[in-house]
Amino acid sequence: MADTNKKKTGKDAVPEKSLEQSMQELADIVARMEKGGMPLEETFGLYKEGMDLLKQCRSAIDRVEKELEILEDSGEDDEDGE
């Protein structure tokens, strides 16, 4: 079975962060940005990093939702057969 926590980049496979790791990093970025006092370029860099993390989180959640739908459909099929 293929490892879904690998992300292909170029020749190498790089492990993708877990949902929990991504969410924690996102929370840290938000806290740093809310604190203020950073130059605009640094703030923009953190914003871009946060958006990338948000995409990763949404992708991970979407994968889990699809798996749950498959499991629910599978369970309904089993109940119909009884």
C-alpha positions in Angstrom: 0.0 0.0 0.0 1.3 3.5 -0.9 2.3 5.9 1.8 0.0 8.9 1.6 2.2 11.0 3.8 4.8 11.4 1.0 4.9 14.4 -1.3 6.9 14.1 -4.5 9.2 17.0 -5.2 11.6 16.5 -8.0 13.5 13.3 -7.7 13.1 12.9 -3.9 10.0 12.1 -1.8 9.6 14.5 1.1 7.4 13.6 4.0 4.3 15.8 4.3 3.6 17.3 7.7 0.8 15.8 9.7 -2.4 17.8 10.1 -1.6 18.5 13.7 1.8 19.8 12.8 0.5 22.0 10.1 -2.3 23.4 12.3 0.2 24.1 15.1 2.5 25.9 12.7 -0.4 27.9 11.3 -1.4 28.9 14.9 2.1 30.0 15.6 2.2 32.1 12.4 -1.1 33.7 13.3 0.2 34.5 16.8 3.3 36.1 15.4 1.4 38.2 12.9 -1.1 39.3 15.5 1.7 40.4 17.8 2.8 42.8 15.0 6.0 44.8 14.9 7.4 42.9 11.9 8.5 44.5 8.6 6.0 44.2 5.8 8.2 41.7 3.8 8.5 39.4 6.8 4.7 39.6 7.4 4.0 38.8 3.7 6.4 35.8 3.9 4.5 34.5 6.9 1.2 35.1 5.2 2.4 33.0 2.2 3.7 30.3 4.5 0.4 30.3 6.3 -1.6 30.0 3.1 0.5 27.0 2.1 -0.1 25.4 5.5 -3.8 26.1 5.2 -3.9 24.3 1.8 -2.2 21.3 3.3 -4.7 21.2 6.2 -7.7 21.4 3.8 -6.2 18.7 1.6 -5.7 16.4 4.7 -9.2 17.0 5.9 -10.6 16.4 2.4 -8.8 13.0 2.3 -10.2 12.0 5.6 -13.7 13.0 4.6 -13.5 11.0 1.5 -12.3 8.0 3.4 -15.2 8.4 5.9 -17.7 8.5 3.0 -16.3 5.3 1.6 -16.5 3.6 5.0 -20.1 4.8 5.5 -21.1 3.6 2.0 -19.4 0.3 2.7 -21.3 0.0 6.0 -24.6 0.8 4.4 -23.9 -1.9 1.7 -23.2 -4.5 4.5 -26.4 -3.6 6.3 -28.5 -4.0 3.1 -27.1 -7.5 2.6 -28.3 -8.8 5.9 
